[in-house]
């Protein structure tokens, strides 16, 4: 639960937050058995390598210099793939036979040499796709998105299938942006061809040298990249911790810019609405309170 302290006038003097969105801690026995399992695999892996290099030296030739050529992989770097990953390789890189839509059709395979090579069995397995992007079914080859694409191609052709920097702005770009603006009830909208570029290219337009970006500790790399190339100073607060954020805001406002202590041209708090790597949601209500209280800008 979050607590707030009120002064006599009834306004918020500070925002206390217990950061209840932290991930559940793993039980101690789970940690011990997990580390023990890795330790056993590593120990036995080194033992097998030691005797293998003595009695089956030919199998380890690719890890040594040969005829003046350096090895393709170092012994140390190749150890994980050779002794750990190889044991579970059968569940990775599964071949599929259809587009990555809501479901996938896997090609069944079998290995007779401990996952070094695989042979297809000729059978397939249909599974639910939880591993790739399929927003509103856009990755599927059937359904509303696919049908809308067919209609659009018949009407506009395929000449506008590039970003604006390549092919310029077309009427269909503006039509899409107006539709998005109406949907989110805003005056206008800007459509970017990919998510990473949205953050990395627009942040430098919002802030510049003399500004301060206060970034969540677990923000996506696209946000971090955009912040770095903006030329602004960057400070980080603990993940989804509004009390820590308030402390950073107070210090930034009171101290100002380094050396000169002049006020920042702009202070931009940068968070994610839904943290893509963690799966938890930003505490938007408390964030808005801080925004109004300290008159900073908010990038969500």
C-alpha positions in Angstrom: 0.0 0.0 0.0 1.2 3.6 -0.7 1.1 6.3 2.0 0.9 10.1 1.6 1.7 12.8 4.2 -0.5 15.8 4.1 0.5 19.2 5.4 -2.0 21.5 7.2 -3.2 23.0 4.0 -4.1 19.5 2.7 -1.6 19.4 -0.1 0.9 16.6 -0.6 4.3 17.3 1.0 5.8 14.0 -0.2 4.9 10.8 -1.8 5.9 7.6 0.0 5.9 4.4 -2.0 6.7 0.9 -1.0 7.2 -0.2 -4.7 4.9 -3.2 -4.4 5.5 -4.2 -8.0 8.7 -6.0 -7.3 9.0 -9.6 -8.6 8.5 -12.4 -6.1 11.7 -13.6 -4.6 12.6 -17.2 -5.4 12.7 -19.6 -2.3 16.1 -20.3 -0.9 16.0 -24.0 -1.8 15.2 -23.2 -5.4 18.3 -20.9 -5.6 20.5 -23.6 -4.0 19.4 -26.4 -6.2 19.6 -24.3 -9.3 23.2 -23.2 -8.6 24.1 -26.8 -7.6 22.8 -28.1 -10.9 24.9 -25.7 -12.8 27.9 -26.5 -10.7 27.5 -30.2 -11.3 27.3 -29.7 -15.1 30.3 -27.4 -15.1 32.5 -29.8 -13.0 31.6 -32.8 -15.1 32.0 -30.8 -18.3 35.6 -29.9 -17.3 36.3 -33.5 -16.3 35.1 -34.8 -19.7 37.1 -32.1 -21.5 40.3 -33.0 -19.6 40.1 -36.7 -20.5 38.7 -36.1 -23.9 41.7 -33.9 -24.9 44.0 -36.8 -23.9 42.1 -39.8 -25.4 40.1 -38.2 -28.2 42.3 -35.3 -29.2 40.9 -35.3 -32.7 37.5 -34.1 -31.5 39.1 -31.1 -29.9 41.3 -30.1 -32.8 39.0 -27.1 -33.7 39.9 -25.5 -30.4 43.7 -25.5 -31.1 45.9 -23.6 -33.6 46.3 -25.6 -36.8 48.8 -25.0 -39.6 49.2 -21.4 -38.5 45.5 -20.7 -38.2 43.9 -19.5 -35.0 41.0 -21.6 -33.6 37.4 -20.5 -34.6 36.4 -20.6 -30.9 38.3 -20.3 -27.7 38.1 -23.2 -25.3 36.6 -21.1 -22.6 34.0 -19.4 -24.8 32.9 -22.6 -26.4 32.5 -24.5 -23.1 28.9 -23.3 -22.5 27.8 -24.3 -25.9 29.6 -27.6 -25.8 28.7 -28.8 -22.3 25.5 -27.0 -21.3 23.6 -25.7 -24.2 24.1 -28.9 -26.3 22.1 -30.8 -23.6 19.0 -28.7 -24.1 19.5 -27.7 -27.8 16.4 -29.7 -28.9 14.0 -27.2 -27.4 15.6 -24.2 -29.2 15.5 -23.0 -32.8 12.5 -25.2 -33.7 11.8 -25.1 -37.5 8.3 -24.0 -38.4 6.2 -24.4 -41.6 3.8 -21.4 -41.5 3.8 -17.7 -40.7 4.2 -16.7 -37.0 0.6 -15.9 -36.3 -1.5 -16.9 -33.3 -0.5 -20.5 -33.7 2.6 -22.2 -35.1 3.1 -25.5 -36.9 6.4 -27.0 -35.7 8.3 -29.6 -37.8 9.0 -32.5 -35.5 12.6 -33.7 -35.4 14.8 -36.2 -33.6 18.4 -36.5 -32.7 20.5 -39.7 -32.5 23.8 -38.0 -31.6 22.9 -36.2 -28.4 21.6 -33.0 -30.1 24.6 -32.4 -32.4 22.4 -32.9 -35.5 18.7 -33.4 -36.1 16.5 -35.3 -38.6 12.9 -34.4 -39.4 10.4 -37.1 -38.7 7.8 -36.0 -41.3 5.2 -35.1 -38.7 4.1 -31.7 -37.3 2.8 -30.2 -34.1 0.5 -27.2 -33.8 1.3 -25.0 -30.8 0.3 -21.6 -29.4 2.7 -18.8 -30.4 4.0 -16.9 -27.4 7.4 -16.0 -28.8 7.0 -13.4 -31.5 5.1 -10.2 -32.2 1.6 -10.4 -33.7 -0.1 -7.2 -32.7 -3.8 -7.4 -33.7 -3.0 -10.3 -36.0 -0.8 -8.3 -38.4 1.8 -11.1 -38.8 -0.9 -13.6 -40.0 -1.6 -14.3 -43.7 -5.4 -14.2 -43.1 -7.8 -12.2 -41.2 -8.7 -8.4 -41.0 -5.1 -7.1 -41.3 -4.2 -9.3 -44.3 -7.5 -8.4 -46.1 -6.9 -4.6 -45.4 -3.4 -4.9 -46.9 -4.9 -6.4 -50.1 -7.4 -3.6 -50.4 -4.7 -1.0 -49.8 -2.3 -2.5 -52.4 -5.1 -2.6 -55.0 -5.9 1.1 -54.3 -2.4 2.6 -53.8 0.0 0.0 -55.3 3.3 -0.9 -53.6 5.3 2.2 -54.2 4.8 3.6 -50.7 6.3 0.6 -48.9 9.2 2.5 -47.5 9.9 5.0 -44.7 9.4 8.7 -45.4 13.1 9.3 -45.6 13.3 6.9 -48.5 10.1 7.5 -50.5 8.7 10.7 -49.0 5.3 11.4 -47.4 2.3 10.0 -49.2 -1.4 10.7 -48.7 -1.9 7.3 -47.0 0.6 8.3 -44.3 -1.4 11.4 -43.4 -4.6 9.4 -43.6 -3.2 6.9 -41.1 -2.0 9.6 -38.7 -5.3 11.4 -38.7 -7.0 8.1 -37.9 -4.6 7.4 -35.0 -5.2 11.0 -33.7 -8.9 10.5 -33.7 -8.6 7.2 -31.9 -6.5 8.6 -29.1 -8.4 11.9 -29.0 -5.4 14.2 -29.9 -4.9 17.0 -32.3 -2.4 15.1 -34.4 -0.2 12.0 -34.4 3.0 10.8 -36.0 3.5 7.3 -37.3 7.0 5.8 -37.3 7.9 2.6 -39.1 9.2 0.7 -36.1 9.0 0.8 -32.3 12.8 1.2 -31.7 13.0 4.2 -34.1 10.0 5.8 -32.4 11.9 6.3 -29.2 15.4 6.7 -30.5 14.5 9.4 -33.0 11.8 11.4 -31.3 13.5 11.9 -27.9 16.3 14.1 -29.3 13.5 16.4 -30.6 12.0 16.8 -27.1 15.2 17.6 -25.2 18.6 18.9 -26.0 21.8 20.1 -24.3 21.0 21.9 -21.1 18.0 19.5 -20.4 17.8 16.7 -17.9 16.3 13.2 -18.5 15.3 11.2 -15.5 14.9 7.6 -16.7 13.5 4.5 -15.1 16.2 1.9 -14.2 14.6 -0.7 -16.4 13.6 1.3 -19.5 13.9 -0.3 -22.9 17.2 0.1 -24.8 15.5 2.3 -27.4 14.7 4.9 -24.7 18.2 4.7 -23.4 19.7 5.1 -26.9 17.4 8.1 -27.7 18.4 9.7 -24.4 22.1 9.3 -25.0 22.1 10.9 -28.5 19.9 13.8 -27.3 22.9 15.5 -25.7 21.0 15.8 -22.4 22.2 14.9 -19.0 20.7 11.6 -17.7 19.9 10.5 -14.2 18.3 7.2 -13.2 15.8 6.3 -10.5 14.9 2.9 -9.1 12.4 0.9 -11.1 8.8 2.1 -10.6 9.8 3.6 -7.3 8.0 7.0 -7.0 9.6 8.0 -3.7 13.1 7.6 -5.3 11.9 9.5 -8.3 10.7 12.4 -6.1 14.1 12.5 -4.4 15.9 12.7 -7.8 13.5 15.5 -8.9 14.0 17.5 -5.7 17.8 17.3 -6.1 17.7 18.2 -9.8 15.5 21.2 -9.2 17.4 22.5 -6.2 20.9 21.9 -7.5 20.3 22.8 -11.2 22.9 22.1 -13.9 26.5 20.9 -12.9 29.0 23.6 -12.1 26.8 26.6 -13.1 23.8 25.6 -11.0 21.5 27.2 -13.6 18.0 25.9 -13.9 17.5 23.0 -16.3 16.0 24.1 -19.6 13.6 21.1 -19.3 13.3 18.1 -17.0 11.9 15.0 -18.8 10.8 12.0 -16.8 11.0 8.9 -19.0 9.1 5.7 -18.2 7.2 2.9 -20.0 3.5 2.4 -19.7 3.9 -1.3 -19.7 7.5 -2.4 -19.1 8.2 -4.7 -22.1 11.0 -6.6 -20.4 9.5 -6.9 -16.9 5.7 -7.1 -17.6 4.6 -4.7 -14.9 2.7 -1.4 -15.3 3.9 2.1 -14.4 2.3 3.7 -11.4 0.7 6.4 -13.5 -1.5 8.1 -10.9 1.5 8.8 -8.6 3.6 9.8 -11.6 1.0 12.4 -12.6 1.0 13.8 -9.1 4.8 14.3 -9.3 4.5 15.8 -12.7 2.0 18.4 -11.5 3.8 19.0 -8.2 7.3 19.6 -9.8 6.2 21.0 -13.2 8.3 18.5 -15.2 7.6 16.9 -18.5 6.6 13.3 -18.9 7.4 10.8 -21.7 5.4 7.6 -21.4 
